[in-house]
Amino acid sequence: MTTARLVRTAALAALPALVTAHAAPALSTFGPLRNRAMTRLSGRGRPDRVALTFDDGPDPLSTPLFLRLLAERQVRATFFMLGREARRSPGLVREIAAAGHEIGIHGWLHRPLVLRGPRATYDDFARARDTVADITGLRPTLFRPPYGVMSTAAHLAAHRLGLTPVLWTCWGEDWTTRATPETVHRTVTSDLDGGGTILLHDSDCTSAPGAWRSALGALPRILDTCEQRGYKVGRLRDHGWRHPA
């Protein structure tokens, strides 16, 4: 066998192990396992607090409605923005920051990280981080992966860029055509406990058209439930979660 064939054979034999190593962090998307064993990654904070987070914005149609409601309720939240959407609405990004909300990144494009190599992953994160930093004057330090699925390349890129990944403990499944304010409230609160992190969406750019309305409709009831249970709702940085320096 020639040297070239030996190299090719060895590479093919090693490929399954390399693929497994790249995708292994995707196990963290399994909520029960993450919530029990990966408390920092799941956004677990103090038992008397709940962190409220939003993904996929900003969207000039829907995000201002969320901001208005949050202002009325005197609640601040964490917004994980897509870099492409931030570039399209820089004034809205500045409005979110000026209102005291926390801004993290959700990547440049909403694409699965396990399908991307190290260079593409790094470039995606860096572009989103730098875009938000240019708009707000503050460099984001938080990152949430699309679909909540990490990869080895994503962990390495986040570390190089000073980004800390954080997922959630409960969500509203508010991205589907079947979602209603009632189902979103029920889904969130069924898994909600003290120290948890809620995931909702303030945009439908990767969801069913108009799906954000179910999250917006559910939000007052979610806040009421948190209040009834004695939980203070706020940003991740106010939540007792081990925030990066």
C-alpha positions, 0 to 999 in steps of 0.5 A, spaced: 500 500 500 502 506 498 504 512 503 498 516 500 493 510 501 495 509 508 494 516 510 487 516 507 485 509 510 488 512 517 484 519 516 478 515 514 478 510 520 479 516 525 473 520 522 468 517 526 472 519 533 473 526 530 466 527 528 464 524 535 469 529 539 466 535 535 459 534 536 459 531 544 458 538 547 451 537 543 449 533 549 448 539 553 442 540 549 438 535 553 435 539 558 434 535 564 441 533 564 444 540 563 439 542 569 442 537 574 449 537 572 451 543 568 448 549 572 452 554 570 451 553 562 444 552 564 444 559 567 442 557 574 442 562 579 439 564 586 433 561 588 429 567 590 431 570 582 429 568 575 433 570 569 428 572 563 432 572 556 430 573 549 433 570 543 433 572 535 432 579 535 432 585 535 426 586 530 423 593 529 416 590 528 416 586 535 421 587 539 419 594 541 412 591 544 416 587 549 421 593 551 414 597 552 411 591 556 418 590 560 418 598 562 411 598 564 413 592 569 420 595 571 423 588 569 430 588 565 432 582 561 437 579 557 437 579 549 441 574 545 441 578 539 443 575 532 448 579 529 445 580 522 439 583 525 443 587 530 446 590 524 439 591 520 436 595 526 442 599 530 438 604 533 433 598 536 440 595 539 442 602 542 435 603 545 435 596 548 442 597 551 439 604 554 433 601 557 438 597 562 437 590 558 443 586 558 446 584 551 449 577 549 450 574 542 446 568 538 451 568 533 451 572 526 446 567 523 442 562 526 445 555 523 447 549 527 454 549 530 455 542 529 455 543 522 460 548 522 468 547 522 472 551 527 474 557 522 467 558 520 464 558 528 470 563 530 468 568 524 461 567 526 461 569 533 467 574 532 462 578 527 456 578 531 460 580 537 464 586 534 457 588 531 454 589 537 460 592 540 461 597 535 453 599 536 453 599 543 460 601 545 460 595 550 463 588 548 458 582 549 461 577 554 455 572 553 453 567 548 447 563 546 448 557 541 442 557 536 438 551 538 442 551 544 447 546 541 454 547 542 460 543 539 467 543 541 469 548 536 464 553 539 467 552 546 474 553 543 471 559 539 467 562 545 473 562 550 478 565 545 473 571 544 471 572 551 464 569 551 461 565 556 455 560 553 449 560 557 443 556 555 436 556 560 432 551 564 425 552 561 422 555 555 416 557 552 416 553 545 413 559 543 416 558 536 411 554 533 404 555 529 401 551 535 403 556 540 398 560 544 399 565 550 396 560 554 401 554 552 407 558 552 405 560 560 403 553 561 410 550 558 414 555 562 411 555 569 411 547 569 419 547 569 420 554 572 423 554 579 427 559 583 434 560 580 431 558 573 433 562 566 427 563 562 428 562 554 423 566 550 423 569 543 422 577 541 422 575 534 420 570 529 425 571 524 427 563 525 420 561 527 413 561 525 410 567 522 407 571 528 410 566 533 412 572 537 405 574 539 404 568 543 410 570 547 408 577 548 401 575 550 404 570 555 409 575 558 405 578 563 402 572 566 409 569 566 411 575 570 405 574 575 406 567 576 414 569 578 411 574 583 406 569 586 412 564 587 416 570 590 421 570 584 425 577 582 425 577 575 431 580 571 437 580 567 442 574 568 447 579 571 443 580 577 441 573 578 446 570 582 449 566 576 456 566 575 457 572 570 464 573 567 468 578 569 
